[in-house]
Amino acid sequence: MKLNTLVLAALTLLGGSTFAKKKQEKPNLIVIHTDEHSFRTLSCYQELLPEDQAFVWGKGNNSKTPNIDRIAHEGAIAMNYYASSPVCTPSRASMVTGLYPQSTGAPKNGMSIREDIPTFATILQEQGYATSYVGKWHLAGHKKYAFDIKYKAGFADNRYMMTGGHAPYFKITNGEIKALGQREGEKAIKDGADNIEYVTDFFTDRTLEILERDKDKPFALMLSIPDPHTPDAAREPYKSMYKDMPVEAPFTMAPEYVSQKPGWGKSTNKDDKNEAKEFDKRSLREYFGMVSCIDDNVGRILKFLDDNDLTDNTIIVFTADHGDMFFEHNRKNKGVPYEASARIPYVMRYPKAIPAGKIIRKAYTNVDFAPTVLGLMGAENKAYFEGIDASTDFTSKTKEVEDDRITYFAKNGGWWVCAVNNRYKLVIDKKEKPWLIDLEKDPFETKNFYNNPEYKEIATNMQKELFVQLKQYKEPGLKTQPYIIK
């Protein structure tokens, strides 16, 4: 018998070497995904932003997120990550498929994702992972608060996959779930009801139950928390946590800035609920409270990984579907190409492969998510992706990655498109002159550099690359009417 055979036989009898066991391990995956979440409210971003960008609501006025910060500090933070389209359904469809919204079957809110295209979950399920989804899905039509979604998109356990909705409380009676508004939920709790659960806590509890069940096998779980989306309703103690914070209106809410907004930054109709009438301190303070509640629940998940010796072999991602303007440029919510709407938080930790404290200044959209995370997991597949596998950006030894890659995101249907890299944005609208934004010199996007002679080469290069990609990915606006370039 050869020496190698003897060694192998001995290792088999002994249960295998530590090296052999580690080599066989597949990395686990947890994706924590929030809704309508401003990147400015994560203190790991505040640490890296200039003070005026970190505290747009007044000096020191913001939420703190020590648990989400831990993911960034022990892993990587992407400073230029964008939604493929800054509204719920198209962004979510892009994230799970690695395709632009027009390729997913769900380019607008309320549409259903195609069932004939792979998701990162279908690929991982085929490779032996226990796959689960918990929380808001928003890729199965307009229905709200339903948990009977037939198409699982690769998530084998989708018992707690909810169609949509943002009620802050659930009333649970004999297993039946009823959504409650803030006043109704708070009144029921005050009256002594013991079957009322705050939605963020409820979905985190279900997540921890699934992780306990699957902890001894390769798992991939996505937790999609409906907060901090409107109606901006936090539970106690988070409801009162920021009640005395002296928040201020962002300076871009002033009339002199509002009057100079381009067409794509204005209300599209008189009933547009995203156009702010006045600064609402209460909603902002409760928004901060919701973020803190989310952060504490993230802490519960991190503790579970620590307690079960799963930290090193688990990739954990924290991100969102789009941002929230929260009164910047006199707007609320999302749907526009401004940073606060389209730029999303993205932090990722994988101790085995991602150096701690990595900062990445390269433009991505969440079209890049699926190919990147699958690449990081070593999950070979033959799926067609329109995003890139950027896993080496995260695993390289370089602590600060700088790259001027140009990518794009859009208002699906051809209203506007936006080319972006790690410094510039070019917004082209069918009825508006092009806007070139220099995020270094003008981070609040109040000036147009498009016709500035000093920016001619930059504008030309970005415009050329934008149209290459619009054609490559069959952006629907090209079919209906050519974009106007003046």
GIZI-V887462 format. One record per run of one state. SS is the DSSP state (A for helix, B for strand, O for the rest). FROM is the first residue (numbers start at 0). TO is the last residue. If there is no record, write none. Layout:
# GIZI-V887462
ss | from | to
SS | FROM | TO
SS | FROM | TO
This chain:
# GIZI-V887462
ss | from | to
O | 0 | 1
A | 2 | 12
O | 13 | 16
A | 17 | 23
O | 24 | 26
B | 27 | 33
O | 34 | 37
A | 38 | 40
O | 41 | 41
A | 42 | 45
O | 46 | 49
A | 50 | 53
O | 54 | 64
A | 65 | 72
O | 73 | 74
B | 75 | 77
O | 78 | 79
B | 80 | 81
O | 82 | 86
A | 87 | 96
O | 97 | 99
A | 100 | 103
O | 104 | 110
B | 111 | 111
O | 112 | 118
A | 119 | 125
O | 126 | 128
B | 129 | 135
O | 136 | 138
B | 139 | 139
O | 140 | 155
B | 156 | 161
O | 162 | 167
B | 168 | 172
O | 173 | 174
B | 175 | 179
O | 180 | 180
A | 181 | 189
O | 190 | 194
B | 195 | 197
A | 198 | 213
O | 214 | 217
B | 218 | 223
O | 224 | 236
A | 237 | 240
O | 241 | 249
A | 250 | 252
O | 253 | 253
A | 254 | 257
O | 258 | 261
A | 262 | 264
O | 265 | 273
B | 274 | 274
O | 275 | 279
A | 280 | 306
O | 307 | 312
B | 313 | 319
O | 320 | 326
A | 327 | 329
B | 330 | 330
O | 331 | 337
A | 338 | 341
B | 342 | 342
O | 343 | 344
B | 345 | 348
O | 349 | 356
B | 357 | 360
O | 361 | 362
B | 363 | 364
A | 365 | 376
O | 377 | 389
A | 390 | 394
O | 395 | 398
B | 399 | 401
O | 402 | 405
B | 406 | 409
O | 410 | 414
B | 415 | 419
O | 420 | 422
B | 423 | 428
O | 429 | 430
B | 431 | 437
O | 438 | 451
A | 452 | 471
O | 472 | 475
A | 476 | 479
O | 480 | 485
